[in-house]
Amino acid sequence: MSATGASGYTVDLSRRAHWVPLLIVTALILYGSLFPFQYYQRYYPGGAVSFLLSTWRQWDHRGDLVANILLYTPFGFFTCSVLRRRLPAIARVVIVALIGAMLAGAIETAQFHDVGRYTSMGDVYANGIGAALGAVASVLLGASLRWPLVDELVRNPRAALLLTMVFAYRLYPYVPVINLHKYWHAVRPMLMAPSLPSGEFARYIVTWLFVAAIVHALYGSRRFLLVFPLLCGAEFAGRVLIKGSVLKLDDIVSAGAAFLLWIVLLRHSPRKFAVLALVFATMIAIERLEPFRFAPTPRAFGLVPFASFMQGSNSIDIQAFCQKFYEYGGLIWLLTRAGLRLRASTLLTAALLLATSLAECWLPGRSAQIPDALMALTLGAAFSALPDAAPSVAASHEPSRDVVRAKL
């Protein structure tokens, strides 16, 4: 099945295009849920299933609840996307929720014998909810080609995913609070003790420039002047409303600086994506290697995929995953927009991450491991199954030299 947007370009929305990301997401769920794959004999009357059902009154705590919902949201999205469109929307959502709950139940049963794991129906509930939410998102996006500003997101899933991950990282834990006292505490540091730490300020500018690049690529120069400030304002409001978040002066100033830099220096440059890709790669390397104080002898290099994710707290893991997703995926996206093929962009990003991971062997307190390079390769594989469409009408007003399509 395919859909045609207002610009006349055809967007491939076939079920086959979503099978690859679905298989990748399912593999990651299985790996993350069953790690470290060490099993032991455990006895309970009635076995693992009986123990799981005995926990039917349990619900996850807030951190685990959010993590388990988010874990299955992509699974629900892609599972719904591969179902036949002839099924009613509500039927697809219910089917996906049941599939998600069944997968979660099977995994929870296996975790009964897995070292360091705890079996709970609370995880099944949260995973089922996450699968249902992903299915709802798939249904809404599939029917939203006429929604203002949404057509471009549907037609460009790579850019949409990256934009989502930027704000997923910055607005965690996504729980709004209705409390005027909290609102005051969220803005008080900016008003009472304003500061602009140089390192953080520079990273914020690069991140906002990346957001500007995505918005420009999706909506063109004219709508950029409206959409980018709206996104900034939404992010600022979110930092005030969401529990545990604060609004910093460097966040506001960096957004304004990025806006001016893009308008004045980069908007009409034929090399804007190449320049930003270089800056983005430099930021990633600095983040991974600072404070550049290397030890005389190296530590062992970890070869177990995603071991550090399995051992940290859920809150830290969620934010770390979102940050790595938009940084590594963002570099791949920028390189393809600059004119490289997707395969070359992916390999270059993975090579950068592997090189800096090897250098981390000489950095005290760092985990020198292979997962980051593997994550870049995984993102490249997922992007290959989710090709962006040609530019929309708004973007088509740009000079032809600014229009670069990613090729496999």
C-alpha positions as CSV (number, residue, x, y, z in Angstrom):
1,M,0.0,0.0,0.0
2,S,1.2,3.5,-0.7
3,A,0.0,7.0,-0.1
4,T,0.5,10.2,-2.0
5,G,1.0,13.5,-0.2
6,A,0.0,16.9,-1.4
7,S,3.2,17.4,-3.2
8,G,2.6,14.5,-5.6
9,Y,5.4,12.3,-4.3
10,T,4.6,8.7,-3.4
11,V,5.4,7.5,0.1
12,D,5.9,3.8,0.6
13,L,3.7,2.7,3.5
14,S,3.7,-1.0,2.6
15,R,3.6,-3.5,5.4
16,R,6.9,-5.1,4.1
17,A,8.8,-1.8,4.8
18,H,8.1,-2.2,8.5
19,W,9.1,-5.8,9.0
20,V,12.8,-5.0,9.4
21,P,12.4,-2.4,12.2
22,L,9.9,-4.8,13.8
23,L,12.3,-7.6,13.8
24,I,15.1,-5.3,15.2
25,V,12.8,-4.0,18.0
26,T,11.7,-7.6,18.9
27,A,15.3,-8.8,19.0
28,L,16.3,-5.9,21.3
29,I,13.4,-6.6,23.6
30,L,14.3,-10.2,23.9
31,Y,18.0,-9.5,24.4
32,G,17.4,-6.7,27.0
33,S,14.8,-8.8,28.9
34,L,16.7,-12.0,29.1
35,F,20.2,-10.7,29.6
36,P,22.6,-12.0,31.1
37,F,21.1,-15.4,29.9
38,Q,22.1,-17.2,33.1
39,Y,19.5,-19.6,34.3
40,Y,19.0,-21.7,37.4
41,Q,16.6,-24.2,38.8
42,R,13.8,-22.6,40.8
43,Y,10.8,-24.2,42.4
44,Y,7.3,-22.8,42.9
45,P,4.1,-24.8,43.3
46,G,2.5,-24.8,39.8
47,G,5.7,-23.5,38.1
48,A,6.6,-20.2,36.5
49,V,3.2,-19.4,35.1
50,S,1.5,-19.9,38.4
51,F,4.0,-17.6,40.1
52,L,3.4,-15.0,37.4
53,L,-0.4,-15.1,37.9
54,S,0.1,-14.8,41.6
55,T,1.5,-11.3,41.1
56,W,-1.7,-10.0,39.3
57,R,-2.2,-7.2,41.9
58,Q,1.3,-5.8,41.4
59,W,2.0,-2.7,39.4
60,D,5.5,-1.3,38.5
61,H,6.8,1.8,40.3
62,R,6.8,5.0,38.2
63,G,10.3,4.6,36.9
64,D,9.9,1.0,35.9
65,L,6.4,1.7,34.6
66,V,7.5,4.4,32.2
67,A,10.5,2.3,31.1
68,N,8.4,-0.8,30.3
69,I,5.7,1.3,28.5
70,L,8.4,2.9,26.3
71,L,10.1,-0.4,25.7
72,Y,7.0,-1.8,23.9
73,T,5.8,1.4,22.2
74,P,8.0,0.9,19.1
75,F,7.0,-2.8,19.1
76,G,3.3,-1.8,19.0
77,F,3.9,0.8,16.4
78,F,5.6,-1.5,13.9
79,T,3.4,-4.5,14.7
80,C,0.3,-2.5,13.9
81,S,2.0,-1.2,10.7
82,V,2.4,-4.7,9.4
83,L,-1.2,-5.7,10.0
84,R,-3.6,-5.5,7.1
85,R,-5.3,-2.1,6.7
86,R,-8.6,-3.8,6.0
87,L,-9.0,-4.5,9.7
88,P,-10.8,-1.8,11.7
89,A,-8.5,0.5,13.6
90,I,-9.8,-0.6,17.0
91,A,-9.3,-4.2,16.0
92,R,-5.7,-3.6,15.1
93,V,-5.1,-1.8,18.4
94,V,-6.6,-4.6,20.4
95,I,-4.7,-7.3,18.5
96,V,-1.4,-5.5,19.0
97,A,-2.1,-5.0,22.7
98,L,-2.8,-8.7,23.1
99,I,0.3,-9.6,21.1
100,G,2.4,-7.3,23.2
101,A,1.0,-8.7,26.4
102,M,1.5,-12.3,25.2
103,L,5.1,-11.6,24.3
104,A,5.6,-9.9,27.7
105,G,4.0,-12.8,29.5
106,A,6.3,-15.3,27.7
107,I,9.3,-13.3,28.6
108,E,8.2,-12.9,32.2
109,T,7.8,-16.7,32.4
110,A,11.3,-17.2,31.1
111,Q,12.6,-14.6,33.6
112,F,11.4,-16.8,36.4
113,H,14.6,-18.9,36.0
114,D,16.8,-16.0,34.8
115,V,19.5,-14.8,37.3
116,G,18.9,-11.3,38.6
117,R,15.4,-11.0,37.1
118,Y,12.0,-10.7,38.8
119,T,8.7,-12.0,37.3
120,S,5.7,-9.7,37.7
121,M,2.4,-9.1,36.1
122,G,3.1,-5.4,36.5
123,D,5.6,-5.6,33.6
124,V,3.0,-7.4,31.5
125,Y,0.5,-4.6,32.1
126,A,3.0,-1.9,31.3
127,N,4.2,-3.7,28.2
128,G,0.7,-4.2,27.0
129,I,-0.1,-0.6,27.5
130,G,3.1,0.4,25.6
131,A,2.1,-1.9,22.7
132,A,-1.4,-0.4,22.6
133,L,0.0,3.2,22.6
134,G,2.3,2.4,19.8
135,A,-0.6,0.9,17.8
136,V,-2.7,4.0,18.4
137,A,0.2,6.1,17.1
138,S,0.5,4.0,14.0
139,V,-3.3,4.2,13.3
140,L,-3.3,8.0,13.8
141,L,-0.3,8.6,11.7
142,G,-1.6,6.4,9.0
143,A,-4.8,8.4,8.8
144,S,-3.2,11.9,9.3
145,L,-1.9,12.8,5.9
146,R,-4.1,15.9,5.9
147,W,-3.3,17.1,9.4
148,P,-1.3,20.4,9.5
149,L,2.4,19.8,9.9
150,V,2.0,16.1,10.3
151,D,2.1,15.1,6.7
152,E,5.8,15.8,6.6
153,L,6.5,13.7,9.7
154,V,4.6,10.7,8.2
155,R,6.4,11.0,5.0
156,N,9.8,11.3,6.7
157,P,10.0,8.7,9.4
158,R,13.7,9.0,9.9
159,A,13.6,12.7,10.7
160,A,10.4,12.2,12.7
161,L,12.1,9.5,14.9
162,L,15.1,11.7,15.5
163,L,13.1,14.7,16.4
164,T,11.0,12.6,18.8
165,M,14.1,11.3,20.5
166,V,15.6,14.7,21.0
167,F,12.6,15.8,23.0
168,A,12.2,12.4,24.7
169,Y,15.7,12.9,26.1
170,R,15.2,16.4,27.1
171,L,11.7,16.0,28.7
172,Y,12.1,12.8,30.7
173,P,10.2,11.6,32.8
174,Y,7.2,13.1,30.9
175,V,5.0,13.5,34.0
176,P,3.4,16.9,34.2
177,V,2.7,18.5,37.6
178,I,0.0,21.0,38.5
179,N,1.7,22.9,41.2
180,L,2.6,26.6,41.1
181,H,5.3,26.1,43.7
182,K,7.0,23.6,41.3
183,Y,6.7,26.1,38.5
184,W,8.5,28.7,40.5
185,H,11.3,26.2,41.4
186,A,11.6,25.3,37.7
187,V,12.4,28.9,36.7
188,R,14.0,30.2,39.9
189,P,17.6,29.1,39.1
190,M,17.4,31.0,35.7
191,L,16.1,34.2,37.4
192,M,18.0,34.2,40.7
193,A,21.4,32.7,39.6
194,P,21.7,32.9,35.8
195,S,24.7,31.2,34.3
196,L,26.0,30.0,30.9
197,P,28.4,27.1,31.4
198,S,30.5,27.0,28.2
199,G,30.5,23.3,27.6
200,E,26.8,22.8,28.2
201,F,26.0,26.0,26.3
202,A,28.0,24.7,23.2
203,R,26.3,21.3,23.3
204,Y,22.9,22.9,23.6
205,I,23.6,25.1,20.5
206,V,24.6,22.1,18.5
207,T,21.5,20.2,19.5
208,W,19.2,23.1,18.6
209,L,21.0,23.5,15.3
210,F,20.3,19.8,14.6
211,V,16.6,20.4,15.4
212,A,16.7,23.4,13.1
213,A,18.2,21.3,10.3
214,I,15.4,18.7,10.7
215,V,12.7,21.4,10.8
216,H,14.2,23.1,7.7
217,A,14.4,19.8,5.9
218,L,10.8,18.9,6.7
219,Y,9.0,22.3,6.3
220,G,11.3,24.6,4.2
221,S,12.5,28.1,5.0
222,R,9.2,29.8,5.3
223,R,7.5,27.5,7.7
224,F,10.8,27.1,9.6
225,L,10.3,30.6,10.9
226,L,7.1,29.5,12.6
227,V,7.7,25.8,13.5
228,F,11.1,26.1,15.1
229,P,10.0,28.8,17.7
230,L,6.9,26.7,18.4
231,L,9.0,23.7,19.2
232,C,11.3,25.7,21.3
233,G,8.4,27.2,23.3
234,A,6.9,23.7,23.7
235,E,10.2,22.4,25.1
236,F,10.5,25.4,27.5
237,A,6.9,24.9,28.7
238,G,7.6,21.2,29.2
239,R,10.6,21.8,31.4
240,V,8.5,24.0,33.6
241,L,5.6,21.6,33.8
242,I,7.3,18.2,34.0
243,K,8.3,16.8,37.4
244,G,12.0,17.1,38.2
245,S,12.8,19.4,35.3
246,V,14.1,23.0,35.4
247,L,14.3,25.7,32.7
248,K,17.9,26.9,32.3
249,L,19.1,30.2,30.9
250,D,21.5,28.4,28.6
251,D,18.6,26.4,27.1
252,I,16.8,29.6,26.1
253,V,19.9,31.5,24.9
254,S,21.2,28.5,23.0
255,A,17.9,28.1,21.1
256,G,17.9,31.7,20.2
257,A,21.6,31.5,19.1
258,A,20.9,28.4,17.0
259,F,17.9,30.1,15.4
260,L,20.0,33.2,14.4
261,L,22.9,31.0,13.2
262,W,20.7,29.0,11.0
263,I,18.9,32.0,9.5
264,V,22.0,34.1,9.0
265,L,24.7,31.6,8.1
266,L,23.4,28.2,7.3
267,R,19.9,28.4,5.8
268,H,21.0,29.2,2.2
269,S,24.4,27.4,2.3
270,P,24.6,24.4,-0.1
271,R,26.9,22.8,2.5
272,K,24.9,23.3,5.6
273,F,24.3,19.6,6.3
274,A,27.9,18.8,5.7
275,V,29.0,21.5,8.1
276,L,26.6,20.5,10.7
277,A,27.6,16.8,10.3
278,L,31.2,17.8,11.0
279,V,30.1,19.8,14.1
280,F,27.9,17.0,15.3
281,A,30.6,14.4,14.9
282,T,33.0,16.7,16.9
283,M,30.5,17.1,19.7
284,I,30.0,13.3,19.9
285,A,33.8,12.7,20.1
286,I,34.3,15.4,22.7
287,E,31.4,14.0,24.8
288,R,32.9,10.5,24.7
289,L,36.5,11.5,25.4
290,E,36.4,14.5,27.8
291,P,38.1,15.4,30.1
292,F,40.9,13.9,27.9
293,R,42.9,12.7,30.8
294,F,44.3,9.3,29.6
295,A,45.7,6.7,31.9
296,P,49.2,5.2,31.0
297,T,47.7,1.6,30.8
298,P,44.5,0.6,29.1
299,R,41.6,-1.4,30.5
300,A,39.9,-4.3,28.9
301,F,37.5,-3.6,26.0
302,G,34.0,-4.9,26.6
303,L,32.5,-7.1,23.8
304,V,29.2,-7.9,25.4
305,P,26.5,-5.9,23.6
306,F,24.6,-3.3,25.7
307,A,25.9,-4.7,29.0
308,S,26.1,-1.2,30.6
309,F,22.4,-0.6,29.7
310,M,21.4,-3.8,31.6
311,Q,23.2,-2.8,34.8
312,G,22.1,0.8,35.2
313,S,18.9,2.4,36.6
314,N,15.9,2.6,34.3
315,S,15.8,6.4,34.4
316,I,19.4,6.8,33.4
317,D,19.1,4.1,30.7
318,I,16.0,5.7,29.1
319,Q,17.7,9.1,28.8
320,A,21.0,7.5,27.7
321,F,19.2,5.5,25.0
322,C,17.3,8.5,23.7
323,Q,20.5,10.6,23.6
324,K,22.5,8.0,21.8
325,F,19.6,7.4,19.4
326,Y,19.4,11.0,18.3
327,E,23.1,11.6,18.3
328,Y,24.2,8.5,16.4
329,G,21.1,8.4,14.2
330,G,21.4,12.2,13.7
331,L,24.9,11.9,12.4
332,I,23.9,9.2,10.0
333,W,20.9,11.4,8.9
334,L,23.1,14.5,8.4
335,L,25.7,12.6,6.4
336,T,23.0,11.3,4.1
337,R,21.5,14.8,3.7
338,A,25.1,16.0,2.9
339,G,25.1,13.6,-0.1
340,L,26.6,10.3,1.2
341,R,24.8,7.0,0.7
342,L,23.1,5.5,3.8
343,R,25.5,2.6,3.9
344,A,28.6,4.9,3.9
345,S,27.0,7.2,6.5
346,T,26.3,4.3,8.8
347,L,29.8,2.9,8.5
348,L,31.5,6.2,9.1
349,T,29.4,6.8,12.2
350,A,30.1,3.3,13.5
351,A,33.8,3.8,12.8
352,L,33.8,7.0,14.8
353,L,32.1,5.3,17.7
354,L,34.3,2.3,17.6
355,A,37.5,4.5,17.6
356,T,36.3,6.6,20.5
357,S,35.3,3.4,22.4
358,L,38.8,2.0,21.9
359,A,40.2,5.3,23.2
360,E,38.0,5.1,26.3
361,C,40.1,2.1,27.3
362,W,42.7,4.7,28.5
363,L,40.0,6.9,30.2
364,P,39.5,6.2,33.9
365,G,35.8,5.8,34.9
366,R,34.6,5.1,31.3
367,S,33.0,1.9,30.0
368,A,35.0,1.0,26.9
369,Q,32.6,-1.2,25.1
370,I,31.3,-2.1,21.6
371,P,27.5,-1.4,22.0
372,D,27.7,2.2,20.6
373,A,29.1,1.0,17.3
374,L,26.5,-1.8,17.1
375,M,23.8,0.7,17.9
376,A,24.9,2.8,14.9
377,L,24.8,-0.2,12.6
378,T,21.3,-1.1,14.0
379,L,20.0,2.4,13.3
380,G,21.4,2.3,9.8
381,A,19.6,-1.0,9.2
382,A,16.4,0.5,10.6
383,F,16.7,3.6,8.5
384,S,17.1,1.5,5.3
385,A,13.7,0.1,5.9
386,L,12.2,3.5,6.6
387,P,13.2,5.7,3.6
388,D,12.4,9.4,3.8
389,A,10.2,10.8,1.1
390,A,11.2,13.5,-1.4
391,P,10.8,17.1,-0.2
392,S,7.3,18.5,0.4
393,V,5.9,21.5,-1.3
394,A,7.2,23.8,1.4
395,A,10.7,22.4,1.0
396,S,10.5,22.4,-2.8
397,H,10.9,26.2,-2.8
398,E,14.5,25.7,-1.7
399,P,17.3,25.9,-4.3
400,S,17.8,22.5,-5.9
401,R,21.3,22.3,-4.5
402,D,19.8,22.0,-1.0
403,V,17.7,19.0,-1.9
404,V,19.7,15.8,-1.3
405,R,18.1,12.5,-1.0
406,A,19.6,9.6,1.0
407,K,20.4,6.6,-1.2
408,L,21.1,3.1,-0.1
